[in-house]
Amino acid sequence: MDHSPSVSTIDIGSLDCDLIRVYTSLDMMRDRKDAVVQFVRDSYEIICVAAGRNALRAFLLVSWSLFAITLILILGTIRC
């Protein structure tokens, strides 16, 4: 049985080869620190590419990333 995390990908318009990974696996969310670090790394790669193509899209991705990280940390604090 494969125990790798489940990964869903969403194509963002003209970013044909650059995908956001949405981590849906419970294994990834158990250790929220690792999940946040991986999310930031993935988002940073996408933002670097998007910044070269569309500044508004890069700004929105940064805003969304910060919101998602904050949400993960808040939900993790509530659970504890």
Residue pairs with C-beta under 8 A, 6 or more apart in sequence:
3 27
5 23
5 25
5 27
5 28
6 23
6 24
6 25
7 21
7 22
7 23
7 24
7 25
8 21
8 22
8 24
9 19
9 20
9 21
9 22
10 19
10 20
10 22
11 19
12 18
12 19
12 20
12 46
12 50
12 57
13 57
14 53
14 54
15 46
15 49
15 50
15 53
15 57
18 45
18 46
18 49
18 50
19 46
20 42
20 43
20 46
21 42
23 29
23 35
23 38
23 39
28 34
28 35
28 38
29 35
32 72
32 73
32 76
35 72
36 69
36 72
36 73
39 65
39 68
39 69
39 72
40 65
40 69
43 61
43 62
43 65
46 61
47 58
47 61
47 62
47 65
50 57
50 58
50 61
51 58
